[in-house]
Amino acid sequence: MSEATPLLEVLDVTVTYDAGRGRRVHAVSGASFRLLPGEALGLVGESGCGKSSLARAVLQLPPPDRGKVRFAGEDLGRLSGELLRRLRPRMQMIFQDSLASLNPRRKVGESVCDPLAIMGEGDRKERRSRAKEMLATVGLDPEATFHRRPHQLSGGQCQRACIARALISKPELLVCDEPVSSLDVSVQAQILNLLERMRALFKLSMLFISHDLAVVKNVSDRIAVMYSGKLREIAPSSELYGKPAHPYTALLLSAVTSPSLPSFFESRDSESAGGEPPSLFAPPAGCPFHSRCPGKREICLEAEPPMRVVEPGREVACHFPLHTKKTPE
């Protein structure tokens, strides 16, 4: 990976939730990655693995229990409320449920104007003009859309409006939390193409979250794979799809790719690859994936593998990574 100064650094971030009766849910455990200016990082994993919790921790919604998040060199955890509020326009989020993320009682144009009003930019006329320009930029007819309410738009139109609202503050970082999973397949392609165009037009860095590897492939320069609250592999998109280094990545790819997928699961007892992820209330000893891994060995049950570099630009948390020459540490 390039040694350029990262826009975003996530360092050993941990997120837990109170589940009552003295129990804590370990949603995210020790996650670390960085994002360069203009880069798109895909974050994938099964539902419930902690992807959205990590994304919200990046934006301090709420702040993580432990670890640091640096944006443009600023440690967000050390900023006061007012300083953090001033920085927020540079970091925006697009949510999975576009209809629910728009106020049903407000007109769509008003929702797109809101960030400018909060930032104190321009008068009402100027804000409306900028909102209409942004609606047109994302492919909506501003005259037909501005005065409608969310329920009068289709799912794809609502998501375009949410993208317009996110981009109107001219952010540098766009966090997309499964922005196409609730849309029809044909509309998904349109929104993905739109995000790619907006990324190039506004020179955005993007954290794109999905449970579908086939979706993130087309929009990500690199991909981070998450399992049971922990990052298991980070690699360039083309390399991860061609030669997955972690068994869990291979398992995910086996559900979406062609017969060109490396035959890791074909050459072993694939029945153990089924089942459920371990409990987030009481994470097991050793590698969290060992109960589902056909290639597990004794060390996998006893010691958790650290995230380590196995090839230039590739990190993996596995004692016996696939398709590499590294030996267990």
GILINZI-V305964 format. One record per pair of residues at least 12 apart in sequence whose ideal C-beta (glycine too) atoms are under 10 Angstrom apart, sorted by sequence separation. I is the first residue (numbers start at 0). J is the second residue. D is the distance in Angstrom with one decimal. If there is no record, write none. Layout:
I	J	D
I	J	D
//
This chain:
13	25	7.7
14	26	4.6
15	27	8.1
30	42	9.5
42	54	7.3
56	68	6.9
58	70	9.2
63	75	9.6
75	87	9.8
114	126	9.2
115	127	9.3
144	156	7.0
149	161	9.5
178	190	6.4
179	191	6.2
207	219	5.9
212	224	8.5
221	233	6.4
222	234	6.4
232	244	5.6
233	245	9.9
239	251	9.8
240	252	6.8
249	261	6.6
252	264	9.6
253	265	8.9
276	288	8.3
277	289	9.0
285	297	9.4
286	298	8.6
287	299	10.0
289	301	9.4
304	316	4.9
305	317	9.9
309	321	9.7
310	322	9.1
13	26	8.7
14	27	4.0
15	28	8.6
57	70	8.2
62	75	7.4
63	76	7.7
70	83	9.9
73	86	6.7
112	125	9.8
113	126	8.9
128	141	9.6
131	144	8.8
139	152	8.6
143	156	9.8
147	160	9.2
162	175	9.0
165	178	9.9
178	191	8.6
194	207	7.8
205	218	7.3
206	219	9.6
209	222	9.8
221	234	6.6
222	235	7.9
231	244	9.1
232	245	4.2
239	252	8.2
243	256	9.7
249	262	9.4
250	263	8.6
277	290	6.6
285	298	7.8
286	299	4.6
303	316	7.8
304	317	5.3
305	318	9.8
307	320	8.9
309	322	9.2
310	323	6.1
13	27	6.0
14	28	8.3
62	76	5.7
112	126	4.6
115	129	6.4
127	141	9.5
130	144	9.9
131	145	6.1
205	219	8.1
221	235	5.4
222	236	5.4
231	245	4.8
232	246	9.7
234	248	8.3
249	263	4.7
250	264	6.8
276	290	8.7
277	291	9.0
285	299	5.6
286	300	7.7
289	303	9.4
304	318	4.8
309	323	4.5
310	324	8.7
12	27	6.0
13	28	5.6
71	86	8.1
75	90	8.9
111	126	8.9
112	127	6.2
115	130	7.5
130	145	7.1
144	159	8.6
145	160	9.8
175	190	9.5
178	193	9.9
179	194	8.7
205	220	9.1
207	222	9.2
208	223	9.8
210	225	9.9
220	235	6.9
221	236	6.2
222	237	9.8
224	239	7.6
230	245	9.9
231	246	8.9
232	247	7.6
240	255	9.5
241	256	9.9
248	263	9.7
249	264	6.3
275	290	8.8
276	291	7.8
285	300	4.5
286	301	9.2
289	304	9.9
303	318	9.2
304	319	8.7
309	324	8.3
310	325	8.3
12	28	8.8
13	29	6.0
14	30	8.5
59	75	5.4
62	78	10.0
70	86	6.9
73	89	9.9
111	127	9.2
112	128	9.8
114	130	9.4
139	155	9.8
140	156	9.7
144	160	6.9
162	178	8.0
175	191	9.8
178	194	7.4
191	207	9.2
219	235	9.1
220	236	6.2
221	237	9.8
222	238	9.3
223	239	9.4
231	247	5.4
232	248	5.1
240	256	7.1
253	269	8.5
272	288	9.6
274	290	6.4
275	291	8.4
284	300	7.0
285	301	5.3
286	302	7.9
287	303	7.3
288	304	9.5
302	318	7.5
304	320	8.8
309	325	4.7
11	28	9.3
12	29	7.4
13	30	7.7
58	75	8.4
59	76	7.5
70	87	10.0
109	126	9.5
112	129	7.8
113	130	9.1
138	155	9.3
139	156	6.3
161	178	7.9
206	223	9.1
208	225	9.2
219	236	5.1
220	237	9.4
221	238	9.2
222	239	5.1
231	248	7.0
232	249	9.9
243	260	8.3
246	263	6.6
274	291	5.4
283	300	8.5
284	301	6.6
285	302	6.0
286	303	5.8
287	304	9.8
301	318	10.0
308	325	8.8
9	27	9.7
11	29	5.2
12	30	4.8
57	75	8.4
71	89	7.3
108	126	9.5
109	127	8.9
111	129	8.7
112	130	4.6
115	133	9.8
127	145	7.7
138	156	8.9
218	236	9.1
221	239	8.1
222	240	8.2
241	259	8.4
242	260	10.0
243	261	6.9
246	264	8.2
271	289	9.6
273	291	7.0
284	302	8.2
285	303	5.8
286	304	5.7
299	317	8.5
307	325	7.7
10	29	9.5
11	30	7.5
12	31	7.2
30	49	7.9
56	75	9.7
59	78	8.4
70	89	7.3
71	90	9.5
108	127	6.8
111	130	4.2
112	131	9.5
137	156	9.6
144	163	9.2
175	194	6.8
217	236	8.9
224	243	8.4
226	245	8.2
232	251	10.0
240	259	9.4
241	260	9.5
242	261	6.3
250	269	9.0
253	272	8.2
271	290	7.7
272	291	5.4
284	303	7.5
285	304	8.6
299	318	5.7
10	30	8.9
11	31	5.5
12	32	9.3
70	90	6.4
110	130	8.8
111	131	8.5
139	159	5.3
158	178	6.2
198	218	7.9
216	236	6.0
219	239	9.3
224	244	9.4
226	246	9.9
227	247	9.2
240	260	8.9
241	261	8.3
243	263	7.8
271	291	6.1
272	292	7.4
283	303	9.3
298	318	5.4
299	319	7.8
9	30	6.1
10	31	5.4
26	47	8.9
27	48	9.2
28	49	8.0
32	53	9.2
62	83	9.4
109	130	8.3
112	133	9.6
137	158	9.1
138	159	5.8
139	160	6.7
158	179	7.6
173	194	8.0
215	236	7.8
216	237	8.9
222	243	10.0
224	245	6.4
226	247	5.0
246	267	9.3
270	291	10.0
271	292	6.9
272	293	5.9
282	303	8.9
297	318	9.9
298	319	8.6
307	328	6.8
9	31	5.8
10	32	9.0
26	48	8.9
27	49	4.5
30	52	9.5
108	130	5.4
111	133	6.3
134	156	10.0
137	159	4.5
141	163	9.4
195	217	7.7
225	247	9.2
226	248	9.1
250	272	5.4
271	293	5.2
272	294	10.0
296	318	7.2
8	31	8.3
9	32	5.3
10	33	8.7
26	49	4.6
27	50	9.0
30	53	5.6
34	57	9.3
91	114	8.1
107	130	9.0
108	131	7.1
111	134	6.4
136	159	9.6
137	160	7.6
139	162	9.7
158	181	8.6
191	214	7.1
194	217	9.8
195	218	5.9
216	239	8.9
224	247	6.4
249	272	8.9
250	273	9.5
270	293	8.2
271	294	9.3
294	317	9.3
295	318	8.9
296	319	6.9
304	327	7.5
305	328	7.3
8	32	8.1
9	33	7.0
25	49	8.4
26	50	9.7
27	51	9.8
59	83	6.5
137	161	9.2
138	162	9.3
139	163	7.2
155	179	9.2
157	181	9.8
158	182	6.7
173	197	7.9
187	211	9.4
191	215	9.4
194	218	6.2
212	236	9.6
215	239	9.9
216	240	6.3
224	248	4.9
226	250	9.4
269	293	6.2
271	295	8.0
294	318	9.7
295	319	8.7
304	328	7.8
7	32	8.3
8	33	4.8
9	34	8.2
24	49	9.4
26	51	8.9
27	52	5.2
32	57	9.8
58	83	9.9
108	133	9.9
134	159	7.9
137	162	5.1
138	163	9.3
154	179	9.7
157	182	9.5
173	198	7.5
192	217	8.7
226	251	9.2
247	272	9.1
267	292	9.1
268	293	5.4
292	317	8.8
294	319	6.3
302	327	8.9
7	33	6.4
8	34	7.9
26	52	4.0
27	53	4.9
30	56	8.3
88	114	6.7
108	134	7.2
111	137	9.6
134	160	7.0
136	162	9.2
137	163	4.7
188	214	9.7
191	217	6.0
192	218	9.2
222	248	8.6
224	250	10.0
246	272	8.0
267	293	3.6
268	294	9.7
302	328	9.4
5	32	9.2
6	33	8.3
7	34	4.1
26	53	8.0
27	54	9.8
30	57	9.5
59	86	9.5
60	87	9.8
87	114	9.3
88	115	9.4
107	134	7.9
133	160	9.4
136	163	7.1
137	164	9.6
154	181	6.5
155	182	5.9
159	186	9.8
187	214	7.1
191	218	5.8
212	239	8.5
213	240	9.7
224	251	7.0
266	293	8.6
267	294	6.0
292	319	9.3
294	321	8.2
5	33	4.0
6	34	5.7
7	35	8.6
24	52	9.2
27	55	9.7
59	87	8.6
111	139	9.7
134	162	9.9
135	163	8.9
137	165	9.8
154	182	5.3
155	183	7.7
158	186	8.0
162	190	7.8
173	201	8.4
179	207	9.7
180	208	9.5
212	240	7.7
224	252	9.8
266	294	9.3
267	295	10.0
288	316	9.0
299	327	9.2
4	33	9.6
5	34	6.0
6	35	6.4
7	36	9.3
26	55	9.7
27	56	6.5
58	87	7.9
88	117	8.3
133	162	8.8
134	163	5.2
137	166	7.5
153	182	9.1
154	183	7.5
158	187	9.7
161	190	10.0
178	207	7.9
180	209	6.8
188	217	8.8
247	276	9.5
263	292	10.0
264	293	6.4
287	316	9.2
288	317	8.1
289	318	9.5
298	327	6.3
3	33	9.9
5	35	5.5
6	36	4.8
26	56	8.8
87	117	9.0
88	118	5.7
111	141	9.4
130	160	9.9
133	163	4.3
134	164	9.5
136	166	7.6
153	183	9.3
155	185	8.9
156	186	9.3
159	189	8.7
171	201	8.6
173	203	5.0
174	204	9.6
175	205	6.4
176	206	8.8
177	207	9.0
178	208	8.4
179	209	7.7
180	210	7.3
263	293	7.7
264	294	9.3
286	316	7.8
4	35	8.0
5	36	7.9
6	37	8.4
7	38	9.3
59	90	8.9
87	118	9.2
132	163	9.3
133	164	8.0
136	167	9.5
155	186	4.0
158	189	9.3
159	190	7.4
162	193	6.7
166	197	6.2
170	201	7.8
171	202	8.0
172	203	7.2
173	204	7.3
174	205	7.7
175	206	7.0
176	207	8.9
177	208	5.6
178	209	8.5
180	211	7.3
212	243	9.8
263	294	7.3
286	317	7.2
296	327	8.7
3	35	5.4
4	36	7.8
6	38	8.0
58	90	5.7
60	92	8.1
88	120	9.3
107	139	8.5
131	163	9.6
133	165	9.6
154	186	6.7
155	187	8.7
158	190	5.6
162	194	7.2
165	197	9.2
169	201	7.1
171	203	6.9
172	204	5.0
173	205	5.0
174	206	4.7
175	207	4.8
176	208	5.0
177	209	5.6
179	211	8.7
286	318	7.0
0	33	8.1
2	35	9.7
3	36	7.2
5	38	8.7
7	40	8.8
30	63	8.8
57	90	7.9
58	91	8.7
84	117	8.8
85	118	8.9
108	141	7.5
111	144	9.1
112	145	9.3
130	163	7.4
133	166	6.2
134	167	9.4
153	186	7.8
170	203	7.0
171	204	6.2
172	205	7.6
173	206	7.5
174	207	8.3
175	208	6.3
176	209	9.0
177	210	7.1
285	318	9.2
286	319	9.9
1	35	6.3
3	37	9.5
58	92	6.1
84	118	9.6
107	141	9.7
108	142	9.9
111	145	8.1
130	164	8.5
133	167	4.9
155	189	6.3
159	193	6.8
163	197	9.5
166	200	9.0
169	203	9.8
170	204	9.0
172	206	7.1
173	207	8.6
174	208	7.5
175	209	8.3
177	211	8.6
180	214	8.0
0	35	7.8
3	38	9.2
14	49	7.1
31	66	7.8
36	71	9.2
57	92	9.2
132	167	8.9
155	190	6.5
158	193	8.7
162	197	6.7
166	201	6.3
179	214	6.4
16	52	8.0
27	63	7.2
29	65	8.4
30	66	7.5
31	67	9.5
33	69	8.8
34	70	9.5
108	144	7.1
109	145	8.4
154	190	9.5
158	194	9.8
178	214	9.5
212	248	8.4
1	38	8.9
15	52	9.3
26	63	9.8
27	64	8.8
28	65	9.5
29	66	7.5
55	92	8.2
107	144	5.6
108	145	3.4
109	146	9.0
130	167	6.5
166	203	8.2
177	214	8.8
0	38	9.3
14	52	4.8
26	64	9.5
27	65	9.8
28	66	9.9
54	92	7.3
106	144	9.2
107	145	6.5
108	146	6.4
110	148	9.5
129	167	6.4
155	193	9.4
165	203	9.8
213	251	9.9
250	288	8.7
14	53	6.9
25	64	9.7
27	66	8.7
106	145	6.8
107	146	7.9
108	147	8.3
109	148	9.6
110	149	8.0
179	218	9.7
212	251	5.4
213	252	9.4
216	255	8.7
247	286	9.6
12	52	9.5
13	53	10.0
106	146	5.4
107	147	5.5
175	215	9.8
211	251	9.1
212	252	6.2
216	256	9.5
246	286	9.3
247	287	9.1
12	53	6.8
14	55	8.1
23	64	9.2
106	147	6.6
107	148	6.8
126	167	8.8
210	251	8.9
213	254	9.0
214	255	9.1
245	286	9.9
247	288	5.1
250	291	7.4
14	56	5.1
106	148	5.9
107	149	6.4
212	254	8.1
213	255	4.5
246	288	6.5
250	292	8.6
13	56	8.7
51	94	9.4
105	148	7.3
106	149	9.0
175	218	8.4
211	254	9.2
212	255	5.3
213	256	8.0
245	288	7.8
246	289	9.6
249	292	9.8
250	293	9.2
9	53	7.7
12	56	5.5
51	95	8.3
104	148	7.6
105	149	8.3
107	151	8.4
211	255	7.1
212	256	8.0
247	291	7.7
249	293	9.7
12	57	7.8
16	61	10.0
103	148	6.4
104	149	9.4
106	151	9.6
107	152	6.8
246	291	8.2
247	292	7.7
249	294	9.7
102	148	8.8
103	149	5.6
246	292	4.8
9	56	8.0
14	61	8.5
101	148	8.4
102	149	7.6
103	150	6.3
120	167	9.3
245	292	9.4
246	293	7.2
9	57	6.2
14	62	9.1
15	63	9.1
16	64	9.3
101	149	4.2
120	168	8.6
228	276	9.0
246	294	6.0
14	63	5.2
15	64	5.3
100	149	8.9
101	150	9.3
107	156	8.5
111	160	6.4
115	164	9.9
118	167	9.4
120	169	10.0
227	276	4.8
228	277	9.5
246	295	8.5
7	57	7.0
12	62	9.5
13	63	6.0
14	64	6.0
15	65	8.9
99	149	8.8
107	157	8.1
110	160	7.0
111	161	9.0
114	164	6.4
118	168	6.4
226	276	6.7
227	277	5.6
12	63	4.5
13	64	5.2
14	65	8.6
98	149	5.4
101	152	8.7
110	161	8.5
111	162	9.8
113	164	7.2
114	165	8.2
117	168	8.7
118	169	9.9
138	189	8.0
226	277	9.4
227	278	8.9
228	279	6.0
11	63	9.1
12	64	8.5
13	65	4.2
14	66	8.7
97	149	8.1
98	150	7.3
107	159	9.8
108	160	8.8
111	163	5.1
112	164	8.7
114	166	9.3
115	167	6.2
138	190	9.6
227	279	6.8
10	63	9.9
12	65	7.2
13	66	5.6
107	160	5.0
110	163	9.1
111	164	4.7
114	167	5.4
115	168	7.3
137	190	9.5
229	282	8.6
246	299	9.8
9	63	8.8
11	65	6.9
12	66	3.6
98	152	8.2
107	161	9.6
110	164	5.8
111	165	9.5
113	167	8.9
114	168	4.5
138	192	9.7
228	282	7.5
10	65	9.9
11	66	4.3
12	67	7.5
97	152	8.8
98	153	9.6
108	163	9.5
111	166	9.4
112	167	7.9
113	168	9.9
114	169	9.7
138	193	6.4
227	282	6.9
231	286	9.0
10	66	5.6
11	67	7.3
12	68	6.6
97	153	9.8
98	154	6.9
101	157	6.2
107	163	8.8
111	167	6.0
114	170	9.5
137	193	6.2
227	283	9.0
231	287	8.4
9	66	7.3
10	67	4.4
97	154	6.4
100	157	8.3
101	158	9.8
107	164	8.8
136	193	9.5
137	194	9.7
229	286	9.6
231	288	7.0
9	67	7.8
10	68	7.5
96	154	9.2
97	155	8.4
98	156	10.0
99	157	9.3
100	158	9.2
138	196	9.2
229	287	6.3
263	321	5.7
8	67	7.4
9	68	5.6
10	69	7.2
97	156	8.6
98	157	5.1
101	160	6.6
137	196	9.0
227	286	9.8
228	287	7.9
229	288	9.3
245	304	9.5
263	322	8.7
8	68	7.3
9	69	8.1
97	157	3.9
98	158	8.9
100	160	9.6
101	161	6.7
136	196	9.0
137	197	7.2
226	286	9.6
227	287	4.3
261	321	6.9
7	68	7.5
8	69	4.1
9	70	9.8
96	157	9.0
97	158	4.1
100	161	5.8
136	197	7.8
226	287	6.3
227	288	7.4
261	322	6.7
7	69	7.1
8	70	8.0
96	158	9.5
97	159	8.5
98	160	9.9
226	288	5.8
6	69	9.2
7	70	5.6
8	71	9.8
95	158	9.5
97	160	7.4
98	161	9.2
101	164	8.1
5	69	8.0
6	70	6.9
7	71	8.2
8	72	8.8
10	74	9.5
12	76	9.9
94	158	9.2
97	161	4.9
100	164	8.8
136	200	7.7
245	309	9.8
5	70	9.5
6	71	6.1
93	158	7.5
96	161	9.6
97	162	8.9
100	165	9.9
136	201	9.4
226	291	9.3
244	309	6.0
5	71	9.2
6	72	9.2
8	74	9.3
244	310	7.8
4	71	9.0
5	72	9.2
94	161	6.9
248	315	8.4
4	72	7.8
7	75	9.8
93	161	5.5
242	310	9.3
92	161	9.3
93	162	6.0
244	313	6.3
245	314	9.9
246	315	10.0
247	316	9.6
248	317	9.4
91	161	9.8
244	314	8.7
245	315	5.2
247	317	8.6
91	162	9.4
93	164	8.8
94	165	9.5
242	313	9.3
244	315	4.3
245	316	7.1
246	317	6.9
93	165	5.4
238	310	7.9
243	315	9.1
244	316	9.6
245	317	5.0
248	320	9.9
249	321	6.4
91	164	8.2
92	165	6.9
93	166	9.4
231	304	9.0
233	306	7.8
238	311	10.0
244	317	6.9
246	319	8.5
248	321	8.3
249	322	9.4
91	165	4.0
229	303	8.5
232	306	8.5
238	312	7.6
239	313	8.0
245	319	10.0
246	320	8.7
90	165	9.8
91	166	7.2
231	306	8.1
233	308	9.7
234	309	9.2
235	310	9.9
238	313	6.4
245	320	6.6
246	321	6.7
91	167	9.0
100	176	9.8
230	306	6.4
234	310	8.1
235	311	9.8
239	315	10.0
244	320	4.3
245	321	7.2
91	168	6.4
229	306	8.5
232	309	9.3
235	312	5.8
243	320	9.2
244	321	5.4
90	168	9.3
91	169	9.4
92	170	9.3
234	312	6.9
235	313	7.3
243	321	6.2
244	322	6.2
88	167	9.2
89	168	7.7
91	170	4.2
233	312	8.7
234	313	4.3
242	321	7.2
243	322	7.5
244	323	5.8
88	168	3.9
89	169	7.9
90	170	6.0
91	171	9.2
92	172	9.2
93	173	6.8
94	174	9.4
95	175	9.1
96	176	9.6
233	313	7.1
234	314	7.4
242	322	4.2
87	168	8.3
88	169	7.2
89	170	5.3
90	171	7.4
91	172	7.3
92	173	7.6
93	174	7.2
94	175	8.8
95	176	5.6
96	177	9.1
97	178	7.7
232	313	7.7
233	314	4.6
234	315	7.7
241	322	8.9
242	323	8.5
244	325	9.1
88	170	6.5
89	171	4.9
90	172	4.6
91	173	5.7
92	174	4.5
93	175	4.8
94	176	5.5
95	177	4.2
96	178	9.8
97	179	9.8
99	181	9.7
232	314	6.9
233	315	7.8
6	89	9.4
7	90	8.6
87	170	9.0
88	171	9.5
89	172	6.7
90	173	8.2
91	174	7.2
92	175	7.7
93	176	6.8
94	177	8.2
95	178	6.6
98	181	8.7
231	314	9.4
232	315	4.7
233	316	9.5
6	90	9.7
90	174	7.2
91	175	9.7
92	176	6.4
93	177	9.2
94	178	7.4
95	179	8.7
96	180	9.4
97	181	7.5
230	314	8.1
231	315	7.0
232	316	7.1
238	322	9.5
93	178	4.7
95	180	5.8
96	181	6.1
97	182	8.3
230	315	9.6
231	316	5.1
232	317	7.8
92	178	9.6
93	179	9.8
95	181	6.0
230	316	7.0
231	317	7.2
94	181	9.9
95	182	9.8
229	316	7.0
232	320	8.4
232	321	9.9
226	316	9.0
221	312	8.0
223	314	8.9
224	315	8.9
221	313	9.3
224	316	9.5
97	190	9.4
93	190	9.4
71	171	7.2
70	171	8.4
71	172	8.9
93	194	8.4
70	172	6.9
91	203	9.3
93	205	9.7
95	208	8.7
58	172	8.6
60	174	9.9
90	204	9.7
92	206	9.2
93	207	9.5
95	209	9.7
57	172	8.3
93	208	9.8
58	174	6.3
90	206	9.8
92	208	10.0
57	174	6.6
55	174	8.6
54	174	5.2
53	174	9.9
54	175	8.7
55	176	8.3
54	176	5.5
51	174	9.7
54	177	9.7
51	176	5.5
50	176	7.7
51	177	7.8
50	177	8.1
46	177	9.5
42	174	9.4
42	175	9.6
37	171	9.3
39	173	9.1
41	175	9.6
42	176	9.4
46	180	9.8
70	204	10.0
36	171	7.3
42	177	10.0
36	172	9.4
39	175	9.3
34	172	7.4
58	206	9.6
57	206	6.9
54	206	6.4
53	206	9.0
54	207	9.9
54	208	5.7
39	194	8.8
53	208	8.4
39	195	8.5
50	206	9.7
51	208	6.6
50	208	4.8
39	198	6.5
50	209	8.1
38	198	9.6
50	210	7.6
37	198	7.8
37	199	8.8
48	210	8.3
47	210	9.5
7	171	9.0
37	201	9.9
39	203	8.2
40	204	8.2
41	205	8.9
42	206	6.3
43	207	9.0
44	208	8.9
46	210	5.7
6	171	6.2
7	172	6.1
37	202	5.5
38	203	9.4
39	204	7.4
40	205	7.2
41	206	8.3
42	207	6.9
43	208	7.7
44	209	9.0
45	210	6.1
6	172	6.4
36	202	7.4
37	203	7.2
38	204	5.6
39	205	4.2
40	206	5.5
41	207	4.9
42	208	4.7
43	209	5.7
44	210	6.6
7	174	9.6
36	203	9.1
37	204	6.0
38	205	7.6
39	206	7.9
40	207	7.1
41	208	7.8
42	209	7.6
43	210	6.5
36	204	5.8
37	205	9.0
38	206	9.5
39	207	6.0
40	208	9.6
41	209	6.8
42	210	9.9
43	211	7.3
44	212	9.6
35	204	7.0
43	212	5.5
34	204	5.3
41	211	9.9
43	213	9.9
53	223	9.3
34	205	8.2
41	212	8.1
43	214	8.5
34	206	6.5
43	215	5.6
53	225	7.3
41	214	8.3
42	215	7.9
43	216	9.6
50	223	9.3
52	225	10.0
32	206	9.1
41	215	3.3
40	215	9.1
41	216	7.7
50	225	5.7
53	228	8.6
39	215	8.7
41	217	9.5
43	219	8.9
48	224	9.3
49	225	6.1
52	228	8.0
41	218	6.9
42	219	8.8
48	225	4.9
49	226	8.9
53	230	8.7
39	217	10.0
40	218	10.0
41	219	3.3
48	226	5.7
49	227	7.7
50	228	9.7
39	218	5.7
40	219	6.3
41	220	8.5
42	221	10.0
43	222	6.2
44	223	8.8
48	227	6.1
49	228	4.2
39	219	4.9
40	220	7.0
41	221	7.2
42	222	7.8
43	223	7.4
44	224	6.2
45	225	8.5
47	227	8.8
48	228	6.6
49	229	7.9
38	219	8.9
39	220	5.2
40	221	5.2
41	222	4.3
42	223	5.1
43	224	5.7
44	225	3.7
45	226	7.3
47	228	9.2
48	229	8.5
49	230	9.4
38	220	5.2
39	221	7.8
40	222	7.3
41	223	7.0
42	224	8.3
43	225	6.9
44	226	5.7
45	227	8.8
48	230	9.9
37	220	8.9
38	221	7.1
39	222	9.6
40	223	6.1
41	224	9.1
42	225	6.2
43	226	9.8
44	227	8.6
48	231	9.6
44	228	9.3
35	220	8.5
44	229	9.6
34	220	9.6
35	221	9.3
44	230	9.0
34	221	8.8
44	231	8.3
42	230	8.6
32	221	8.7
34	223	9.9
43	232	9.8
32	223	5.7
42	233	9.7
31	223	9.9
30	223	8.5
40	233	8.2
30	225	7.7
41	236	7.1
40	236	9.6
43	239	9.5
6	203	9.8
7	204	6.7
9	206	9.5
39	236	8.9
6	204	4.9
27	225	8.5
30	228	8.1
32	230	6.7
41	239	9.2
5	204	9.0
7	206	7.6
28	227	8.2
29	228	8.8
30	229	7.0
31	230	7.2
48	247	9.9
28	228	4.7
29	229	6.6
30	230	5.2
33	233	9.6
26	227	9.9
27	228	5.2
28	229	5.1
29	230	8.2
32	233	6.1
25	227	8.5
26	228	5.7
27	229	7.8
28	230	9.2
31	233	9.2
45	247	9.1
25	228	5.4
27	230	9.1
44	247	8.4
24	228	8.8
25	229	9.1
44	248	9.9
43	248	8.8
45	250	9.7
45	251	8.1
44	251	7.9
43	251	6.8
15	228	9.4
9	223	9.9
14	228	8.1
13	228	8.8
12	230	9.9
0	220	9.8
0	221	7.7
9	230	9.4
47	275	9.6
48	276	6.9
47	276	7.2
45	275	9.3
46	276	9.7
49	279	7.9
45	276	6.5
48	279	9.0
44	276	9.2
47	279	7.8
0	233	9.0
0	234	9.9
0	235	8.4
28	279	9.0
27	279	9.7
25	278	9.2
26	279	6.5
24	278	9.2
25	279	5.1
28	282	7.2
24	279	5.0
25	280	7.6
23	279	9.0
24	280	6.2
25	281	8.7
22	279	10.0
23	280	7.4
25	282	5.8
22	280	5.5
23	281	9.8
22	281	8.7
28	287	8.9
18	279	9.0
18	280	6.7
16	279	9.0
15	279	9.1
29	303	9.9
32	306	9.5
28	303	9.8
31	306	7.1
29	305	9.4
30	306	9.3
29	306	8.4
32	314	8.7
31	314	9.1
29	316	9.8
0	308	9.7
0	311	8.0
1	312	9.1
0	312	4.9
0	313	9.0
0	314	9.4
//
